[in-house]
Amino acid sequence: MTQTAVTRLRQAVSRTEDATRERAATGRRPQDADDLVGTFATDGALGFDPFPFLQALHKAGSHAVVIGQVAGIMHGSTELTGDLDLLWDGTPAQARCLRDALGIAGCAEPPDLDLAQVAYRVAGASGDLCTPALSWGGLDVTACLTRAVRADDPSGFTVRYVALDDLIRMRRAIGRPKDHRRADELERLRT
């Protein structure tokens, strides 16, 4: 399953590139995404390629876990996205690893990692860096970090992403229309 997850993500990045090739920038950032379509309808989808940052995370020793729609894609979702959201434990040691990864990936303005949720931007990707301290609709996501699935990229790095059942619970807890739709899709993938 692990190589298939990376293959799914590479194919989604390619589909995103094809689908946005003729799209002009609108000034809509991923933070401006609506609760129905999501970040694919924003400028975040233009040039979206999370792989350099995922490789930087591996190189820096980060234990951050891919969440959100990129994780959904890795589990088989067909909906495209324009951001890469990550869950990390919020510890000082992992904050150092994240800072290193952000630097490797070309982050011009490192975010304040003392916050429960903070936006970041690197070449090819942007998104949110989230900790379990963030309100997750009453869901404790701490265990999601230890239950994460590993996917090995053929070029020699590992991607950690949230387990399917955890992702479905996260989607249901957040509860936006796009989250319920995507949770329904993921539940159908289980059968």
Steps between C-alpha positions, in 0.01 A plus 500: 500500500779747581638542148145517366429794733796694362401408145146628565641829626737537203210435263285758682779759473517430128120525465507829692764634265293398198178644643653835590730548201275764340371647827602857578588603854208663679663610823302243702736341750444157656385683816220646285363157403132442541347218703359326195766480226813552707849613406498355150298806397769736636839607369652236728425245228716691249840330499400275791774245566536384862784259427795736557364591844416138583858409414628789713291377794660158468850646469450720808377209711150641543229266623225721359204310358317594181133568567219658300434432135858398416457215749161430343663474159762264639213279621329510160286815490461644152437863604793730433640759740721805509657472843700269724390491863710334767448383858799509734541452874592859594816407689815717485698215339247461220473878463875502424449226241212691340705821488783307333260347247343838426847644441600214271179553301562872459265654754570873490299586813503220762170485691460523877501134602382587853144520365260206482441573130711710270513552125823439308620543143788327321582450134223281355274484805331685779263398772456475874730357765270372775557352845267293718445819706280631218128452555403203283128507570542308823724235345836423663737455206814425705489126424480576126872578517591150620251319276622675184564293189838511324545521125841461337576711195718317244746791510589413858286685752204412717168682530295459818124548456200462725335156513170465313273460803665798670457713188131412480456593869686828444279583202181426694619705801582806288164464331511738202304389189821402318614298805177300516511436124862387519436286808215328315736432208766359733246275672400360160869424433508278811246259358 
